[in-house]
Amino acid sequence: MGDNGTEDDVDPAAGGARRAPRRADHGVEPPFPEVGPTWLVVVTGWTGAGKSTIADLIAQELHAAVGSFDWLMSGLRAVPEVWAAIELPIDRQRRVGWNLLGRVAEQQLRRGTSCVLDLVAREEPRVEWEELAERYGAAFGVVECVCPDVGLHRSRVEGRRRDIPGWYELEWANVARGRELYRPLAEPKLVLDAADSIDDNLDKVKRMLFGST
């Protein structure tokens, strides 16, 4: 968006990501050499479609921190009385997780460093995080990971372990249900197919982050 909320800040050559407004100056020098604008990137999509892998690769490119919904919530799950209060209803659990991720992102943006959020997102927090990025003068982008090939998706889920301490492993029955219930986020966004190679998908991400090379 431009100064008046127009679409002038949407960069078609970068997968529809929002260009960064003027970077906010909070008097803190970034701890790494500049690699372009500060970014807040939301990596969302279907469970088991490669979100965490892509989030980690983006973080390497940007020298960014990664905030993962599952990792944060696993810390709460380790305290039974806390988990009992937030596990259900699921909307409460989501809200708690979104709030925690928002704090992680704001801490990093306040330092002048980029942040990548890894979760199955909804439109509500996406809007909040886009506003957060704008407030700190950061560019904002959404990467959505999908896997239309059902057989490939199932093999990915059944062939891996996440090994997140205190968190559960994926089961195909739950993932299949998640495919049916998934709500795609609004444009602009970069959509990645897990059937494509990691290198090809990373190239698409780099074009979003850095423009044509």
N, C-alpha and C positions, 0 to 999 in steps of 0.2 A: 504494500500500500504506500502511496505517496503521503505528503504532509496532510492532505485532506481526505485520506482513507480511500484513494483511488487504487486502481490495479497497476499503477506505474511502477511499483516496486517488485512486481512479479517478473522473474527473469525466465522467459520461455526457453532459453538455451541451457538453463540449469535445472531442467526438470520441474519448473514451476515453483522453485524455492523462493522464499522472500529474501530480497536483498537486504543487507544490513543497513539500518539507519546510522547516523553518526554514532560512533562508539562512545559509550559513556566513560567519563574519566572519573575513576574513584580513587585516584592517587596511589594505585597499586600496580607495579610493573609485572606483566605476565612472566611466569617462570621459564618460558621457553621462547626461542626466536619466533618472530611473527610468521605465520603460515597463511595469512589472509585474515578475513574478519573473524571475530569471535562468533561461534555458532552454538545454537541450541538445536539439536537434531533429535526428533522422536522417531525411533525405529519400532514399528508396530507390525501387525499382521497376524497370520494364523499361527497357532502354537505348532512348533515343530517344522516351521518353514524357513528357518535359518536366521531369525531375528538376532539372536545373541552373537552369532558369528559375525554378521554384518555390523552390529553395534561395536564389537571389539575392533574390527578393521577400521571403521570410521574414527574411533577414538585414537587409534595409532596415527592416522593421517593428520588429525587435528591436535595431537598431544592433549587429548581431552580425558576427563573423568567419565566413567559409565555409571549411571544409576539404574539398577535392575530391580523391577518390582519383586520378582521372586526372591532375590537375595535379601532385600530389605524385609520382606514379610517373613522370611525364614527366621530372622532374628527375633521378631515378635512371637512367632510360633514356639520358640524355645522357652518362652515364659508362659506356662499353661494358663495362669489366671488372666494374663493379658489377651492371649489368643482366644480364650473362651468369650471374652467381651467383644471381640471384633470379627471373629470368623464369620458369623452369620448375624443378620442377613448379608448376602454377598455384596449388596450395594454399599453397606457400611465398610466391609473389608476393602472394596475398591477405593472408596473415598479416602480411607486412611492411607492406602498405598499411594494414591495420587498426591496427597498432601506431603508425604515423605519425599517423593520424587521431586516435587516442586521445590522443597527446601534444599535438596541436594543441588538442583539446577541453579537456584538463586545464589547459593554459596559460591559456586564456581563462577557464575557470571559476574558476581560482585568483585571477584578477584581478577576479572579480565581474562579468564580462561574458558574454553569451550566445554560443553557438556553434552553427553549422549544419553537419552533415556530409552530403556529397553523394556517393553511391556506390550500387552494386548490393550491398546488404547481405545478410548471412546472420544466422541466429539467434544464433550464437556471439558475434559482436561486439556485437549488439544488447543481449544480456544484460550484457556487460561495460560498455557505455556507460550503460545504465540504472543500474548500480551506481555508476559514476563520478558521474553526476548526483546521485544520492542522497548520496554522500559529500561533495559540495560544496554541498548544500542547494539544488539547482537542480531545476526542473520538467523532465520528460522527455516527449518526444513522438515518434511515428513517423508520417511521411507517406509513403504508398506511391502512386507514379504508375504508372498502367496505361493501355493503349490497346487495348481489345477489338476495335475496328474495324481489321481487318488492312490494308485499303486505305489508311486514314488514316495508320496507323503507318508503312507503307512510304513514303508520300509525305513524311512528316515526316523520315524518315531520309535519303531520297535528295535532299531539297531543302535540305539545310543542310551547313555546314562548321563544325566546332568551333574550328579554328585554335589548338589547344593546342600550344605549341612542343615539338617533338620527339615528339609523340604521333601516333597513327594516326587516320585518319578512319573513320567508321562505314561498314560495307557491309551491305546488307540481308540477305545470306545469313547473316552472323554474328548479326545482330539477330534474325532469324527463329528461329535455333537457340536463342538466348537466351530467347525467349518460351517455348519448349518446356521448357527446363531450369530456368526461374525457380522459386524456392522462396519463396512468400509468407511474410512474417513473421507472427508470432503477434499476436493482439489483446492490448491495445488499439492501434488505429492508425486514421489517417484515410486513406481511399482516394480518390484523385482520378483522374477519367477525362479523358484528353487531349482527348476530343471536346467537353468542356465549355469554356466560355470561360475565359480567364485570370482575368477579373474574378470570375466565379462561383467558381472554384477558390480564388482568394485570399480571398474572403469566407468560405469554409469554413475556411480556415487561420486567419483572424482569430478566428473563433468558438472554434477550438481554443485559441488563444493567450490571448485576452482575454475569452472568454465572450460571451454574447449582447449585441448592441449595438442 
